[in-house]
């Protein structure tokens, strides 16, 4: 198993074209399993030696150690992928992780900001400084297009079509999609591009990045998160807010306004409609409005 894990990670990178972050997660998940098995069995086992009972014991240990159900489910997904690879490569006859069921996950509604709160956040960056213009453009783009922060930092100049209000983004598994940009986002991006200055000596790929850090290089996801934290402090908005909250807010506001769930699924780049359905919660005011419009005896005289 110790030798097959690096092979599996190379497969993810070369054949599956997985991101560095995804590969890092798989590595951590498999190393955790390997360390557990070495401690319990006394040596590194081969994939063919492991049984569903071995993996159930491991999952039980994760629960006892206090891992969240979502974390356990993610680790199980990693194990299934690894053992599918091992089976394909002839390292084991069957997938011992296949019979394992995911723990029942608690359904938590995503945190999102109201329209008023979004407006307050978007108005926070300075309009007179280049980094303020950049920050406004980042926030407008995240909310306008419902992007993941990893998608945002990967945008290049050639991905923008500001005349038609579109941006090409690369989502999970490098899958591309076109995302619409609202007029506010287009104006914010144009204002930023007029002040954008790249660092010297960058590769052509790096020099084409739309959003740059203060050193003139492609901004990182962590830098976007730190930037947002600054504006949350300034505005006094909920500290739980993250860049992904703007994506949650995008989906929630569209559905509350009557958008079709399948359209929202396409806009978000979700592979499964089930993933999008978590956003189908609506505000009490929205429910009341729908009830009063639809029920024949709901309107008050």
Phi and psi restraints in degrees (value plus and minus 20) as a CYANA .aco file:
   2 UNK   PHI     -80.1   -40.1
   2 UNK   PSI     -56.0   -16.0
   3 UNK   PHI    -104.3   -64.3
   3 UNK   PSI     -46.4    -6.4
   4 UNK   PHI    -101.5   -61.5
   4 UNK   PSI     -43.1    -3.1
   5 UNK   PHI     -82.0   -42.0
   5 UNK   PSI     -68.3   -28.3
   6 UNK   PHI     -79.6   -39.6
   6 UNK   PSI     -55.3   -15.3
   7 UNK   PHI     -83.1   -43.1
   7 UNK   PSI     -62.5   -22.5
   8 UNK   PHI     -84.2   -44.2
   8 UNK   PSI     -61.4   -21.4
   9 UNK   PHI     -85.9   -45.9
   9 UNK   PSI     -56.8   -16.8
  10 UNK   PHI     -85.2   -45.2
  10 UNK   PSI     -58.3   -18.3
  11 UNK   PHI     -80.3   -40.3
  11 UNK   PSI     -63.5   -23.5
  12 UNK   PHI     -81.7   -41.7
  12 UNK   PSI     -60.8   -20.8
  13 UNK   PHI     -94.1   -54.1
  13 UNK   PSI     -65.7   -25.7
  14 UNK   PHI    -104.8   -64.8
  14 UNK   PSI     -67.6   -27.6
  15 UNK   PHI    -110.0   -70.0
  15 UNK   PSI     -56.5   -16.5
  16 UNK   PHI    -113.6   -73.6
  16 UNK   PSI     -32.4     7.6
  17 UNK   PHI      37.1    77.1
  17 UNK   PSI      19.0    59.0
  18 UNK   PHI     -93.9   -53.9
  18 UNK   PSI     133.9   173.9
  19 UNK   PHI     -92.5   -52.5
  19 UNK   PSI     142.3   182.3
  20 UNK   PHI     -80.5   -40.5
  20 UNK   PSI     -56.9   -16.9
  21 UNK   PHI     -85.8   -45.8
  21 UNK   PSI     -61.0   -21.0
  22 UNK   PHI     -84.3   -44.3
  22 UNK   PSI     -64.1   -24.1
  23 UNK   PHI     -83.6   -43.6
  23 UNK   PSI     -58.7   -18.7
  24 UNK   PHI     -80.8   -40.8
  24 UNK   PSI     -61.6   -21.6
  25 UNK   PHI     -84.7   -44.7
  25 UNK   PSI     -65.0   -25.0
  26 UNK   PHI     -80.1   -40.1
  26 UNK   PSI     -63.4   -23.4
  27 UNK   PHI     -80.3   -40.3
  27 UNK   PSI     -67.2   -27.2
  28 UNK   PHI     -82.3   -42.3
  28 UNK   PSI     -62.2   -22.2
  29 UNK   PHI     -83.3   -43.3
  29 UNK   PSI     -64.2   -24.2
  30 UNK   PHI     -94.9   -54.9
  30 UNK   PSI     -53.7   -13.7
  31 UNK   PHI     -87.7   -47.7
  31 UNK   PSI     -54.9   -14.9
  32 UNK   PHI     -83.7   -43.7
  32 UNK   PSI     -64.8   -24.8
  33 UNK   PHI     -82.4   -42.4
  33 UNK   PSI     -65.2   -25.2
  34 UNK   PHI     -81.2   -41.2
  34 UNK   PSI     -65.0   -25.0
  35 UNK   PHI     -82.3   -42.3
  35 UNK   PSI     -60.0   -20.0
  36 UNK   PHI     -83.0   -43.0
  36 UNK   PSI     -64.9   -24.9
  37 UNK   PHI     -86.6   -46.6
  37 UNK   PSI     -59.0   -19.0
  38 UNK   PHI     -83.0   -43.0
  38 UNK   PSI     -61.9   -21.9
  39 UNK   PHI     -84.8   -44.8
  39 UNK   PSI     -60.0   -20.0
  40 UNK   PHI    -105.1   -65.1
  40 UNK   PSI     -51.0   -11.0
  41 UNK   PHI    -122.2   -82.2
  41 UNK   PSI     -37.8     2.2
  42 UNK   PHI      71.1   111.1
  42 UNK   PSI     -26.2    13.8
  43 UNK   PHI    -179.9  -139.9
  43 UNK   PSI     148.5   188.5
  44 UNK   PHI     -99.2   -59.2
  44 UNK   PSI      96.2   136.2
  45 UNK   PHI    -101.6   -61.6
  45 UNK   PSI     141.0   181.0
  46 UNK   PHI    -107.4   -67.4
  46 UNK   PSI     134.6   174.6
  47 UNK   PHI     -74.6   -34.6
  47 UNK   PSI     -52.7   -12.7
  48 UNK   PHI     -89.7   -49.7
  48 UNK   PSI     -39.2     0.8
  49 UNK   PHI    -102.1   -62.1
  49 UNK   PSI     -39.7     0.3
  50 UNK   PHI    -104.4   -64.4
  50 UNK   PSI     124.0   164.0
  51 UNK   PHI    -140.9  -100.9
  51 UNK   PSI     144.0   184.0
  52 UNK   PHI     -75.4   -35.4
  52 UNK   PSI     -53.9   -13.9
  53 UNK   PHI     -83.8   -43.8
  53 UNK   PSI     -59.9   -19.9
  54 UNK   PHI     -78.7   -38.7
  54 UNK   PSI     -64.0   -24.0
  55 UNK   PHI     -94.2   -54.2
  55 UNK   PSI     -52.7   -12.7
  56 UNK   PHI     -84.7   -44.7
  56 UNK   PSI     -59.3   -19.3
  57 UNK   PHI     -82.3   -42.3
  57 UNK   PSI     -59.7   -19.7
  58 UNK   PHI     -84.2   -44.2
  58 UNK   PSI     -64.6   -24.6
  59 UNK   PHI     -82.7   -42.7
  59 UNK   PSI     -60.6   -20.6
  60 UNK   PHI     -80.5   -40.5
  60 UNK   PSI     -58.4   -18.4
  61 UNK   PHI     -85.3   -45.3
  61 UNK   PSI     -56.1   -16.1
  62 UNK   PHI     -83.7   -43.7
  62 UNK   PSI     -63.6   -23.6
  63 UNK   PHI     -82.2   -42.2
  63 UNK   PSI     -63.6   -23.6
  64 UNK   PHI     -84.6   -44.6
  64 UNK   PSI     -50.2   -10.2
  65 UNK   PHI     -99.4   -59.4
  65 UNK   PSI     -23.9    16.1
  66 UNK   PHI      70.7   110.7
  66 UNK   PSI      -4.0    36.0
  67 UNK   PHI     -86.7   -46.7
  67 UNK   PSI     121.2   161.2
  68 UNK   PHI     -85.7   -45.7
  68 UNK   PSI     133.5   173.5
  69 UNK   PHI     -79.8   -39.8
  69 UNK   PSI     -55.9   -15.9
  70 UNK   PHI     -86.1   -46.1
  70 UNK   PSI     -56.3   -16.3
  71 UNK   PHI     -88.7   -48.7
  71 UNK   PSI     -59.8   -19.8
  72 UNK   PHI     -84.1   -44.1
  72 UNK   PSI     -63.1   -23.1
  73 UNK   PHI     -82.0   -42.0
  73 UNK   PSI     -60.0   -20.0
  74 UNK   PHI     -85.0   -45.0
  74 UNK   PSI     -60.8   -20.8
  75 UNK   PHI     -86.4   -46.4
  75 UNK   PSI     -56.4   -16.4
  76 UNK   PHI     -84.8   -44.8
  76 UNK   PSI     -58.8   -18.8
  77 UNK   PHI     -82.5   -42.5
  77 UNK   PSI     -59.3   -19.3
  78 UNK   PHI     -83.4   -43.4
  78 UNK   PSI     -62.2   -22.2
  79 UNK   PHI     -85.6   -45.6
  79 UNK   PSI     -61.5   -21.5
  80 UNK   PHI     -81.3   -41.3
  80 UNK   PSI     -63.3   -23.3
  81 UNK   PHI     -84.7   -44.7
  81 UNK   PSI     -62.1   -22.1
  82 UNK   PHI     -83.2   -43.2
  82 UNK   PSI     -65.9   -25.9
  83 UNK   PHI     -93.2   -53.2
  83 UNK   PSI     -47.4    -7.4
  84 UNK   PHI     -82.6   -42.6
  84 UNK   PSI     -62.5   -22.5
  85 UNK   PHI     -83.5   -43.5
  85 UNK   PSI     -65.2   -25.2
  86 UNK   PHI     -82.3   -42.3
  86 UNK   PSI     -59.0   -19.0
  87 UNK   PHI     -85.7   -45.7
  87 UNK   PSI     -61.9   -21.9
  88 UNK   PHI     -84.0   -44.0
  88 UNK   PSI     -54.2   -14.2
  89 UNK   PHI    -106.0   -66.0
  89 UNK   PSI     -18.4    21.6
  90 UNK   PHI      58.1    98.1
  90 UNK   PSI      -1.0    39.0
  91 UNK   PHI    -105.8   -65.8
  91 UNK   PSI     -37.2     2.8
  92 UNK   PHI    -174.3  -134.3
  92 UNK   PSI     137.1   177.1
  93 UNK   PHI    -103.7   -63.7
  93 UNK   PSI     -47.2    -7.2
  94 UNK   PHI    -163.3  -123.3
  94 UNK   PSI     150.5   190.5
  95 UNK   PHI    -118.6   -78.6
  95 UNK   PSI      83.2   123.2
  96 UNK   PHI     -89.2   -49.2
  96 UNK   PSI     -34.4     5.6
  97 UNK   PHI    -107.3   -67.3
  97 UNK   PSI     -34.3     5.7
  98 UNK   PHI     -81.1   -41.1
  98 UNK   PSI     -61.2   -21.2
  99 UNK   PHI     -92.7   -52.7
  99 UNK   PSI     -32.6     7.4
 100 UNK   PHI     -95.1   -55.1
 100 UNK   PSI     114.2   154.2
 101 UNK   PHI    -117.2   -77.2
 101 UNK   PSI     125.7   165.7
 102 UNK   PHI     -88.4   -48.4
 102 UNK   PSI     126.3   166.3
 103 UNK   PHI     -84.6   -44.6
 103 UNK   PSI     128.1   168.1
 104 UNK   PHI     -87.8   -47.8
 104 UNK   PSI      99.0   139.0
 105 UNK   PHI    -106.7   -66.7
 105 UNK   PSI     124.6   164.6
 106 UNK   PHI     -94.1   -54.1
 106 UNK   PSI     114.4   154.4
 107 UNK   PHI    -106.4   -66.4
 107 UNK   PSI      88.7   128.7
 108 UNK   PHI    -129.6   -89.6
 108 UNK   PSI     110.4   150.4
 109 UNK   PHI     -93.0   -53.0
 109 UNK   PSI     118.6   158.6
 110 UNK   PHI     -87.5   -47.5
 110 UNK   PSI     124.4   164.4
 111 UNK   PHI     -93.2   -53.2
 111 UNK   PSI     113.9   153.9
 112 UNK   PHI    -163.5  -123.5
 112 UNK   PSI     142.9   182.9
 113 UNK   PHI    -120.0   -80.0
 113 UNK   PSI     128.5   168.5
 114 UNK   PHI     -93.2   -53.2
 114 UNK   PSI     148.3   188.3
 115 UNK   PHI     -80.0   -40.0
 115 UNK   PSI     -58.6   -18.6
 116 UNK   PHI     -85.3   -45.3
 116 UNK   PSI     -61.6   -21.6
 117 UNK   PHI     -86.8   -46.8
 117 UNK   PSI     -59.1   -19.1
 118 UNK   PHI     -80.0   -40.0
 118 UNK   PSI     -65.1   -25.1
 119 UNK   PHI     -79.8   -39.8
 119 UNK   PSI     -59.7   -19.7
 120 UNK   PHI     -85.0   -45.0
 120 UNK   PSI     -62.0   -22.0
 121 UNK   PHI     -86.4   -46.4
 121 UNK   PSI     -64.6   -24.6
 122 UNK   PHI     -87.4   -47.4
 122 UNK   PSI     -44.8    -4.8
 123 UNK   PHI    -104.8   -64.8
 123 UNK   PSI     -27.0    13.0
 124 UNK   PHI     -91.8   -51.8
 124 UNK   PSI     -60.5   -20.5
 125 UNK   PHI     -83.4   -43.4
 125 UNK   PSI     130.1   170.1
 126 UNK   PHI     -85.6   -45.6
 126 UNK   PSI     121.9   161.9
 127 UNK   PHI    -114.9   -74.9
 127 UNK   PSI     -23.7    16.3
 128 UNK   PHI    -130.0   -90.0
 128 UNK   PSI     -30.4     9.6
 129 UNK   PHI    -131.2   -91.2
 129 UNK   PSI     123.6   163.6
 130 UNK   PHI     -75.2   -35.2
 130 UNK   PSI     -63.9   -23.9
 131 UNK   PHI     -88.6   -48.6
 131 UNK   PSI     -49.5    -9.5
 132 UNK   PHI     -86.9   -46.9
 132 UNK   PSI     -61.0   -21.0
 133 UNK   PHI     -84.3   -44.3
 133 UNK   PSI     -59.1   -19.1
 134 UNK   PHI     -83.3   -43.3
 134 UNK   PSI     -66.2   -26.2
 135 UNK   PHI     -82.4   -42.4
 135 UNK   PSI     -61.4   -21.4
 136 UNK   PHI     -82.9   -42.9
 136 UNK   PSI     -61.7   -21.7
 137 UNK   PHI     -84.5   -44.5
 137 UNK   PSI     -59.2   -19.2
 138 UNK   PHI     -83.5   -43.5
 138 UNK   PSI     -69.0   -29.0
 139 UNK   PHI     -85.0   -45.0
 139 UNK   PSI     -62.9   -22.9
 140 UNK   PHI     -81.5   -41.5
 140 UNK   PSI     -60.5   -20.5
 141 UNK   PHI     -89.6   -49.6
 141 UNK   PSI     -63.2   -23.2
 142 UNK   PHI     -78.0   -38.0
 142 UNK   PSI     -65.2   -25.2
 143 UNK   PHI     -98.3   -58.3
 143 UNK   PSI     -59.2   -19.2
 144 UNK   PHI     -86.8   -46.8
 144 UNK   PSI     -58.2   -18.2
 145 UNK   PHI    -125.9   -85.9
 145 UNK   PSI     -25.5    14.5
 146 UNK   PHI      44.5    84.5
 146 UNK   PSI      20.0    60.0
 147 UNK   PHI    -103.8   -63.8
 147 UNK   PSI     132.7   172.7
 148 UNK   PHI     -93.4   -53.4
 148 UNK   PSI     131.4   171.4
 149 UNK   PHI     -84.8   -44.8
 149 UNK   PSI     -52.2   -12.2
 150 UNK   PHI     -85.4   -45.4
 150 UNK   PSI     -53.2   -13.2
 151 UNK   PHI     -89.6   -49.6
 151 UNK   PSI     -60.1   -20.1
 152 UNK   PHI     -82.9   -42.9
 152 UNK   PSI     -68.6   -28.6
 153 UNK   PHI     -88.7   -48.7
 153 UNK   PSI     -38.8     1.2
 154 UNK   PHI    -107.5   -67.5
 154 UNK   PSI     -22.0    18.0
 155 UNK   PHI     -89.9   -49.9
 155 UNK   PSI     112.0   152.0
 156 UNK   PHI    -129.7   -89.7
 156 UNK   PSI     143.6   183.6
 157 UNK   PHI     -76.4   -36.4
 157 UNK   PSI     -57.6   -17.6
 158 UNK   PHI     -89.8   -49.8
 158 UNK   PSI     -30.6     9.4
 159 UNK   PHI    -105.5   -65.5
 159 UNK   PSI     -33.2     6.8
 160 UNK   PHI    -110.1   -70.1
 160 UNK   PSI     115.8   155.8
 161 UNK   PHI    -149.7  -109.7
 161 UNK   PSI      61.7   101.7
 162 UNK   PHI     -92.1   -52.1
 162 UNK   PSI     -44.2    -4.2
 163 UNK   PHI     -85.0   -45.0
 163 UNK   PSI     -58.9   -18.9
 164 UNK   PHI    -118.1   -78.1
 164 UNK   PSI     -20.4    19.6
 165 UNK   PHI      47.3    87.3
 165 UNK   PSI      27.6    67.6
 166 UNK   PHI    -153.2  -113.2
 166 UNK   PSI     132.1   172.1
 167 UNK   PHI    -159.3  -119.3
 167 UNK   PSI     115.8   155.8
 168 UNK   PHI    -109.5   -69.5
 168 UNK   PSI     105.8   145.8
 169 UNK   PHI    -144.3  -104.3
 169 UNK   PSI     133.4   173.4
 170 UNK   PHI    -129.8   -89.8
 170 UNK   PSI      93.3   133.3
 171 UNK   PHI    -111.1   -71.1
 171 UNK   PSI    -174.0  -134.0
 172 UNK   PHI     -82.9   -42.9
 172 UNK   PSI     120.1   160.1
 173 UNK   PHI      46.6    86.6
 173 UNK   PSI       1.3    41.3
 174 UNK   PHI      43.1    83.1
 174 UNK   PSI      -1.2    38.8
 175 UNK   PHI     -92.9   -52.9
 175 UNK   PSI     108.2   148.2
 176 UNK   PHI    -113.5   -73.5
 176 UNK   PSI     129.0   169.0
 177 UNK   PHI    -171.6  -131.6
 177 UNK   PSI     139.4   179.4
 178 UNK   PHI    -117.1   -77.1
 178 UNK   PSI     109.4   149.4
 179 UNK   PHI    -136.7   -96.7
 179 UNK   PSI     118.4   158.4
 180 UNK   PHI     -98.4   -58.4
 180 UNK   PSI     127.5   167.5
 181 UNK   PHI    -136.7   -96.7
 181 UNK   PSI     108.9   148.9
 182 UNK   PHI     -91.9   -51.9
 182 UNK   PSI     148.4   188.4
 183 UNK   PHI     -82.3   -42.3
 183 UNK   PSI     -55.8   -15.8
 184 UNK   PHI     -85.4   -45.4
 184 UNK   PSI     -61.5   -21.5
 185 UNK   PHI     -86.2   -46.2
 185 UNK   PSI     -62.0   -22.0
 186 UNK   PHI     -80.4   -40.4
 186 UNK   PSI     -65.3   -25.3
 187 UNK   PHI     -83.8   -43.8
 187 UNK   PSI     -61.1   -21.1
 188 UNK   PHI     -84.8   -44.8
 188 UNK   PSI     -60.7   -20.7
 189 UNK   PHI     -85.7   -45.7
 189 UNK   PSI     -62.5   -22.5
 190 UNK   PHI     -80.9   -40.9
 190 UNK   PSI     -63.4   -23.4
 191 UNK   PHI     -82.8   -42.8
 191 UNK   PSI     -59.0   -19.0
 192 UNK   PHI     -88.1   -48.1
 192 UNK   PSI     -63.5   -23.5
 193 UNK   PHI     -81.7   -41.7
 193 UNK   PSI     -49.1    -9.1
 194 UNK   PHI     -88.1   -48.1
 194 UNK   PSI     -41.2    -1.2
 195 UNK   PHI    -129.9   -89.9
 195 UNK   PSI     -25.2    14.8
 196 UNK   PHI     -87.0   -47.0
 196 UNK   PSI     108.0   148.0
 197 UNK   PHI    -150.3  -110.3
 197 UNK   PSI     102.6   142.6
 198 UNK   PHI    -110.9   -70.9
 198 UNK   PSI     136.6   176.6
 199 UNK   PHI     -93.9   -53.9
 199 UNK   PSI     137.6   177.6
 200 UNK   PHI     -99.3   -59.3
 200 UNK   PSI     130.7   170.7
 201 UNK   PHI      59.3    99.3
 201 UNK   PSI      -6.5    33.5
 202 UNK   PHI     -99.6   -59.6
 202 UNK   PSI     134.0   174.0
 203 UNK   PHI     -87.7   -47.7
 203 UNK   PSI     143.4   183.4
 204 UNK   PHI     -78.6   -38.6
 204 UNK   PSI     -58.5   -18.5
 205 UNK   PHI     -84.6   -44.6
 205 UNK   PSI     -66.6   -26.6
 206 UNK   PHI     -89.1   -49.1
 206 UNK   PSI     -56.4   -16.4
 207 UNK   PHI     -89.0   -49.0
 207 UNK   PSI     -36.3     3.7
 208 UNK   PHI    -109.6   -69.6
 208 UNK   PSI     -21.7    18.3
 209 UNK   PHI     -82.6   -42.6
 209 UNK   PSI     116.6   156.6
 210 UNK   PHI     -94.4   -54.4
 210 UNK   PSI     -67.4   -27.4
 211 UNK   PHI    -124.2   -84.2
 211 UNK   PSI     101.8   141.8
 212 UNK   PHI    -136.0   -96.0
 212 UNK   PSI     136.9   176.9
 213 UNK   PHI    -105.5   -65.5
 213 UNK   PSI    -195.8  -155.8
 214 UNK   PHI     -87.6   -47.6
 214 UNK   PSI     -33.2     6.8
 215 UNK   PHI    -115.2   -75.2
 215 UNK   PSI     -18.1    21.9
 216 UNK   PHI      63.2   103.2
 216 UNK   PSI      -1.1    38.9
 217 UNK   PHI    -133.9   -93.9
 217 UNK   PSI     145.3   185.3
 218 UNK   PHI     -75.2   -35.2
 218 UNK   PSI     110.5   150.5
 219 UNK   PHI     -91.9   -51.9
 219 UNK   PSI     129.9   169.9
 220 UNK   PHI    -118.8   -78.8
 220 UNK   PSI     143.8   183.8
 221 UNK   PHI     -82.7   -42.7
 221 UNK   PSI     -56.6   -16.6
 222 UNK   PHI     -86.7   -46.7
 222 UNK   PSI     -56.9   -16.9
 223 UNK   PHI     -85.7   -45.7
 223 UNK   PSI     -56.8   -16.8
 224 UNK   PHI     -83.6   -43.6
 224 UNK   PSI     -62.5   -22.5
 225 UNK   PHI     -82.7   -42.7
 225 UNK   PSI     -62.3   -22.3
 226 UNK   PHI     -85.6   -45.6
 226 UNK   PSI     -59.0   -19.0
 227 UNK   PHI     -80.8   -40.8
 227 UNK   PSI     -64.0   -24.0
 228 UNK   PHI     -83.9   -43.9
 228 UNK   PSI     -61.0   -21.0
 229 UNK   PHI     -76.6   -36.6
 229 UNK   PSI     -58.7   -18.7
 230 UNK   PHI     -80.6   -40.6
 230 UNK   PSI     -64.8   -24.8
 231 UNK   PHI     -94.9   -54.9
 231 UNK   PSI     -46.1    -6.1
 232 UNK   PHI     -85.8   -45.8
 232 UNK   PSI     -59.3   -19.3
 233 UNK   PHI     -85.5   -45.5
 233 UNK   PSI     -62.5   -22.5
 234 UNK   PHI     -84.5   -44.5
 234 UNK   PSI     -62.7   -22.7
 235 UNK   PHI    -108.7   -68.7
 235 UNK   PSI     -36.4     3.6
 236 UNK   PHI      55.4    95.4
 236 UNK   PSI      -0.8    39.2
 237 UNK   PHI     -97.5   -57.5
 237 UNK   PSI     145.8   185.8
 238 UNK   PHI     -71.8   -31.8
 238 UNK   PSI     105.4   145.4
 239 UNK   PHI     -88.9   -48.9
 239 UNK   PSI     -34.1     5.9
 240 UNK   PHI     -91.9   -51.9
 240 UNK   PSI     -32.3     7.7
 241 UNK   PHI     -85.7   -45.7
 241 UNK   PSI     111.8   151.8
 242 UNK   PHI    -148.3  -108.3
 242 UNK   PSI     151.7   191.7
 243 UNK   PHI     -74.5   -34.5
 243 UNK   PSI     -53.7   -13.7
 244 UNK   PHI     -89.2   -49.2
 244 UNK   PSI     -41.8    -1.8
 245 UNK   PHI     -81.3   -41.3
 245 UNK   PSI     -53.8   -13.8
 246 UNK   PHI     -86.6   -46.6
 246 UNK   PSI     -53.1   -13.1
 247 UNK   PHI     -88.1   -48.1
 247 UNK   PSI     -64.3   -24.3
 248 UNK   PHI     -79.0   -39.0
 248 UNK   PSI     -62.8   -22.8
 249 UNK   PHI     -85.2   -45.2
 249 UNK   PSI     -62.0   -22.0
 250 UNK   PHI     -74.1   -34.1
 250 UNK   PSI     -71.7   -31.7
 251 UNK   PHI     -86.9   -46.9
 251 UNK   PSI     -63.2   -23.2
 252 UNK   PHI     -83.1   -43.1
 252 UNK   PSI     -64.3   -24.3
 253 UNK   PHI     -87.3   -47.3
 253 UNK   PSI     -56.6   -16.6
 254 UNK   PHI     -84.1   -44.1
 254 UNK   PSI     -66.0   -26.0
 255 UNK   PHI     -88.7   -48.7
 255 UNK   PSI     -58.5   -18.5
 256 UNK   PHI     -82.3   -42.3
 256 UNK   PSI     -49.8    -9.8
 257 UNK   PHI    -108.0   -68.0
 257 UNK   PSI     -17.3    22.7
 258 UNK   PHI      81.4   121.4
 258 UNK   PSI      -9.6    30.4
 259 UNK   PHI     -86.7   -46.7
 259 UNK   PSI     128.2   168.2
 260 UNK   PHI     -91.7   -51.7
 260 UNK   PSI     116.9   156.9
 261 UNK   PHI     -83.5   -43.5
 261 UNK   PSI     -53.1   -13.1
 262 UNK   PHI     -90.3   -50.3
 262 UNK   PSI     -52.4   -12.4
 263 UNK   PHI     -86.4   -46.4
 263 UNK   PSI     -61.0   -21.0
 264 UNK   PHI     -84.9   -44.9
 264 UNK   PSI     -57.8   -17.8
 265 UNK   PHI     -77.8   -37.8
 265 UNK   PSI     -65.9   -25.9
 266 UNK   PHI     -84.7   -44.7
 266 UNK   PSI     -62.1   -22.1
 267 UNK   PHI     -84.1   -44.1
 267 UNK   PSI     -56.9   -16.9
 268 UNK   PHI     -99.5   -59.5
 268 UNK   PSI     -38.1     1.9
 269 UNK   PHI      56.8    96.8
 269 UNK   PSI       6.5    46.5
 270 UNK   PHI     -97.5   -57.5
 270 UNK   PSI     115.8   155.8
 271 UNK   PHI     -93.0   -53.0
 271 UNK   PSI     -58.1   -18.1
 272 UNK   PHI    -135.6   -95.6
 272 UNK   PSI     120.8   160.8
 273 UNK   PHI     -85.5   -45.5
 273 UNK   PSI     -47.9    -7.9
 274 UNK   PHI     -77.9   -37.9
 274 UNK   PSI     -58.5   -18.5
 275 UNK   PHI     -83.5   -43.5
 275 UNK   PSI     -56.1   -16.1
 276 UNK   PHI     -96.1   -56.1
 276 UNK   PSI     -46.1    -6.1
 277 UNK   PHI     -84.5   -44.5
 277 UNK   PSI     -37.6     2.4
 278 UNK   PHI     -84.0   -44.0
 278 UNK   PSI     -40.5    -0.5
 279 UNK   PHI    -107.6   -67.6
 279 UNK   PSI     -17.7    22.3
 280 UNK   PHI     -99.6   -59.6
 280 UNK   PSI     -18.4    21.6
 281 UNK   PHI     -88.0   -48.0
 281 UNK   PSI     121.3   161.3
 282 UNK   PHI    -148.1  -108.1
 282 UNK   PSI     142.8   182.8
 283 UNK   PHI     -89.8   -49.8
 283 UNK   PSI     137.5   177.5
 284 UNK   PHI     -79.4   -39.4
 284 UNK   PSI     -57.7   -17.7
 285 UNK   PHI     -84.4   -44.4
 285 UNK   PSI     -58.7   -18.7
 286 UNK   PHI     -86.4   -46.4
 286 UNK   PSI     -60.9   -20.9
 287 UNK   PHI     -83.4   -43.4
 287 UNK   PSI     -63.0   -23.0
 288 UNK   PHI     -82.4   -42.4
 288 UNK   PSI     -62.3   -22.3
 289 UNK   PHI     -83.1   -43.1
 289 UNK   PSI     -64.3   -24.3
 290 UNK   PHI     -83.6   -43.6
 290 UNK   PSI     -60.1   -20.1
 291 UNK   PHI     -83.5   -43.5
 291 UNK   PSI     -66.0   -26.0
 292 UNK   PHI     -87.7   -47.7
 292 UNK   PSI     -50.6   -10.6
 293 UNK   PHI     -97.3   -57.3
 293 UNK   PSI     -49.5    -9.5
 294 UNK   PHI    -119.2   -79.2
 294 UNK   PSI     -52.8   -12.8
 295 UNK   PHI    -106.2   -66.2
 295 UNK   PSI     109.3   149.3
 296 UNK   PHI     -86.2   -46.2
 296 UNK   PSI     -40.7    -0.7
 297 UNK   PHI    -138.2   -98.2
 297 UNK   PSI       5.8    45.8
 298 UNK   PHI    -111.7   -71.7
 298 UNK   PSI     -50.4   -10.4
 299 UNK   PHI     -90.8   -50.8
 299 UNK   PSI     116.5   156.5
 300 UNK   PHI    -106.9   -66.9
 300 UNK   PSI     123.4   163.4
